[in-house]
C-alpha cells in the first residue's frame, strides 16, 4: 500500500488507445483501452470515475485502473460526463450524460476496436460518486447495463446529504436537500430505486473515511430485502482509494469479483 492512498489519483498511466464522443460537449467522451492479447470479442467494461461529481476530478485519475483492466484482457471505456461546477453539470446533465454514454458506448467501442467488443450491455465499474452513477444507470435503464461493480459507492444520497459528505457534494449535484427537491432524489437516489434487478456487487473498505462503509451495509441490506440481485464484499482495513489502485492489497479481490461478473455475462 502506498504511503499516501491518494497517490493513485495522480499516478501516470499509459495513454488511451483512442477517445470517442457520445455527445457534442467536450466532456461527453470516453477514453478507450484495447484489451491485451488476442481472443474473442468480450463485453465492454465502462469505468465511471468518482470525485463527488465535481469538476476538479475527471476520468484521468482512473487511468491506472483502466490500464490494469485492459492488461487483463478487458475492453475498457473510461466515461467522462459533465460535472458540478461546469455549465450543464449537476442536475440533470450529469445524470443524462451517464445514461447516454452507457447506452451508446458498446457500439462506439465496437466500431473503434473491431473484433474485440461485443454489443452486449456493458459491465459498469463505478467508484465513489461513480458508484452512485452506476447504480443509478442500472436502476433507470436496466436494459443498457449488464452488471454493476460498485466500489465504495455513494448509494444513499439522502444520507450522504445529511452527513454532508465532501462539504455539500450532494446538494451541489441536485440543487439542494431532499426536503427541497424530493422528486429529484426519488429519481436518482439508489436507496429510493430498489429493487435493482441488474446483478450488482458492492465492495467497500471498512476504513473508508470518504464514504462510510456503514452506508453500503445499510443499502445492500435494504436492496436485498426489496428483491435486488446484490451482494456486499467488505474489505477489512481497506480505505477509499485502494479499491481503484492496482498496486493495493484490495486489487486482487476487485479483479476476482469483476472476473466472476464478466464470465457470467
C-alpha positions in Angstrom: 0.0 0.0 0.0 1.5 3.4 -0.9 2.2 5.7 2.0 -0.4 8.1 0.6 -3.5 6.3 -0.5 -4.4 9.2 -2.8 -1.2 8.6 -4.9 -3.2 6.6 -7.4 -5.1 9.8 -8.3 -2.1 11.4 -9.9 -0.1 8.3 -10.9 0.8 8.4 -14.6 -0.9 5.8 -16.8 -0.4 4.8 -20.4 -2.3 7.0 -22.9 -5.6 5.5 -24.0 -5.9 3.9 -27.4 -8.5 6.3 -28.6 -11.3 8.6 -27.5 -14.9 8.6 -28.7 -17.6 11.1 -28.3 -21.2 10.3 -27.4 -22.3 14.0 -27.5 -21.3 17.4 -28.6 -19.9 18.7 -25.3 -16.1 18.3 -24.8 -16.8 16.2 -21.7 -19.3 13.9 -23.4 -16.5 11.5 -24.3 -14.9 8.2 -23.3 -11.3 7.0 -23.5 -10.9 3.5 -24.9 -8.4 0.9 -24.0 -7.8 -2.1 -26.2 -7.7 -5.5 -24.4 -4.2 -7.1 -24.2 -3.6 -10.2 -26.2 -5.9 -11.9 -28.7 -9.2 -13.6 -28.2 -12.9 -13.4 -28.8 -14.9 -10.2 -28.5 -16.0 -9.5 -24.9 -18.5 -7.2 -23.3 -17.2 -3.7 -22.6 -16.2 -2.6 -19.1 -17.3 1.0 -18.5 -15.4 2.8 -15.8 -17.3 5.6 -14.0 -15.0 7.8 -12.0 -15.6 9.4 -8.7 -14.8 12.8 -7.2 -18.1 13.6 -5.7 -19.5 14.7 -9.1 -17.2 17.8 -9.0 -15.4 19.4 -12.0 -12.0 19.2 -10.4 -12.0 15.4 -10.7 -12.0 13.8 -14.2 -11.6 10.5 -15.8 -7.8 10.7 -15.9 -7.4 9.5 -12.3 -8.9 6.1 -13.3 -6.1 5.6 -15.8 -4.1 3.1 -13.7 -7.3 1.1 -13.0 -8.4 1.1 -16.7 -4.9 0.3 -17.9 -4.7 -2.6 -15.5 -8.1 -3.9 -16.6 -7.0 -3.7 -20.3 -3.8 -5.6 -19.4 -6.1 -8.4 -18.0 -7.9 -8.7 -21.4 -10.9 -6.5 -20.9 -12.0 -3.8 -23.4 -12.4 -0.7 -21.3 -14.1 2.7 -21.7 -13.4 5.5 -19.2 -16.6 7.5 -19.4 -16.5 11.3 -18.9 -19.5 13.4 -18.0 -20.4 17.0 -17.2 -19.9 17.7 -13.5 -20.9 20.2 -10.9 -19.2 23.5 -11.3 -19.4 23.2 -15.1 -22.1 24.5 -17.5 -24.7 21.8 -17.9 -23.3 19.7 -15.0 -25.2 18.7 -11.9 -29.0 18.2 -12.3 -29.9 16.9 -14.8 -26.9 17.0 -17.1 -24.6 14.7 -15.1 -27.2 12.1 -14.9 -28.4 12.2 -18.5 -24.8 12.2 -19.7 -24.2 8.9 -17.9 -27.3 7.3 -19.3 -26.5 8.3 -22.8 -22.9 7.3 -22.6 -23.6 3.9 -21.1 -26.2 3.2 -23.8 -24.0 4.3 -26.7 -20.5 3.1 -25.7 -20.8 -0.6 -26.7 -21.5 0.4 -30.3 -18.8 3.2 -30.3 -16.2 0.9 -28.8 -17.0 -2.0 -31.1 -16.5 0.3 -34.1 -13.2 1.6 -32.7 -11.9 -1.8 -31.7 -13.2 -4.2 -34.3 -13.5 -7.8 -33.2 -12.7 -7.0 -29.5 -16.0 -5.8 -28.1 -19.5 -7.4 -28.2 -22.6 -5.3 -28.3 -23.8 -6.9 -25.0 -24.8 -4.5 -22.3 -21.6 -3.4 -20.5 -20.4 -4.1 -17.0 -20.1 -0.9 -15.1 -17.4 -0.3 -12.6 -18.1 2.9 -10.6 -16.1 4.3 -7.7 -17.5 6.6 -5.0 -19.8 9.1 -6.9 -19.2 7.0 -9.9 -20.6 4.0 -7.9 -23.7 6.1 -7.4 -23.9 6.8 -11.2 -23.5 3.1 -12.0 -26.3 2.1 -9.6 -28.5 4.9 -11.0 -27.9 3.8 -14.6 -28.8 0.2 -13.7 -32.0 1.3 -12.0 -33.0 3.8 -14.6 -32.1 2.0 -17.8 -31.6 -1.7 -16.9 -31.5 -2.9 -20.5 -28.3 -1.0 -21.0 -26.4 -2.4 -18.1 -25.1 -6.0 -17.8 -23.8 -5.7 -14.3 -22.6 -3.3 -11.7 -19.4 -3.4 -9.6 -19.9 -0.5 -7.2 -16.7 0.4 -5.4 -17.3 2.4 -2.2 -20.5 3.9 -3.8 -22.5 6.9 -2.6 -25.5 4.6 -2.6 -27.8 6.7 -0.4 -28.0 10.3 -1.5 -30.3 11.4 1.3 -28.0 10.0 3.9 -24.9 11.5 2.1 -26.7 14.8 2.2 -27.4 14.5 5.9 -23.8 13.5 6.6 -22.6 16.5 4.5 -20.2 14.3 2.6 -17.5 16.3 0.9 -18.9 19.6 2.1 -22.3 19.6 0.3 -21.5 17.5 -2.7 -25.0 16.0 -3.0 -26.6 19.5 -2.7 -24.3 20.7 -5.4 -25.4 17.8 -7.6 -29.2 18.0 -7.1 -29.6 21.7 -6.2 -30.4 21.2 -2.5 -31.7 18.7 0.0 -34.4 16.0 0.0 -36.9 18.4 1.6 -36.4 20.9 -1.2 -36.2 18.5 -4.2 -37.9 15.3 -3.2 -38.7 14.5 -6.9 -35.0 14.7 -7.8 -34.0 12.4 -5.0 -36.8 10.0 -5.9 -35.5 9.9 -9.5 -31.8 9.3 -8.9 -31.1 8.1 -5.3 -30.3 4.4 -5.4 -31.8 3.9 -1.9 -35.1 5.0 -3.3 -34.8 3.0 -6.6 -34.7 -0.5 -5.1 -35.1 -3.2 -6.2 -32.3 -3.0 -8.8 -32.6 -6.2 -10.8 -29.2 -5.9 -12.5 -26.6 -8.1 -10.9 -24.7 -5.9 -8.5 -21.7 -6.4 -6.2 -20.7 -3.6 -3.8 -17.2 -3.6 -2.5 -16.4 -1.3 0.4 -13.3 -0.9 2.7 -14.0 -0.9 6.4 -11.7 2.0 7.0 -13.2 4.3 4.3 -13.0 8.0 5.5 -14.7 9.5 2.5 -17.8 7.3 2.2 -18.6 5.4 5.4 -18.9 1.6 4.9 -22.0 1.7 7.0 -23.8 3.3 4.2 -23.1 0.4 1.9 -24.1 -2.1 4.6 -27.4 -0.5 5.1 -28.1 0.0 1.4 -27.3 -3.6 0.4 -29.4 -5.0 3.2 -32.4 -2.9 2.2 -31.8 -3.5 -1.5 -31.6 -7.3 -1.0 -34.7 -7.3 1.2 -36.5 -5.5 -1.6 -35.5 -8.2 -4.1 -32.4 -6.8 -5.7 -29.7 -9.2 -7.0 -27.0 -7.7 -4.9 -24.2 -8.6 -2.5 -21.6 -6.8 -0.4 -17.9 -7.5 -0.1 -16.4 -5.6 2.9 -12.6 -5.5 2.9 -11.2 -5.1 6.4 -8.5 -2.5 6.7 -9.1 -1.0 3.3 -9.7 2.7 2.8 -11.4 4.6 -0.1 -8.7 4.7 -2.8 -7.3 1.3 -2.5 -10.3 -0.1 -4.5 -9.1 1.7 -7.7 -5.4 1.2 -7.1 -3.9 -1.8 -9.0 -0.9 -1.7 -6.5 -3.1 -2.1 -3.4 -3.8 -5.2 -1.4 -7.5 -4.8 -2.3 -7.0 -5.0 -6.1 -6.9 -8.8 -6.5 -10.3 -9.0 -4.8 -11.7 -6.4 -7.1 -10.4 -8.3 -10.1 -11.8 -11.6 -8.8 -15.3 -10.1 -8.5 -15.1 -8.5 -11.9 -14.0 -11.8 -13.4 -16.9 -13.6 -11.9 -19.4 -11.0 -13.2 -17.9 -10.8 -16.7 -17.6 -14.5 -17.2 -21.2 -15.0 -16.2 -22.1 -12.2 -18.6 
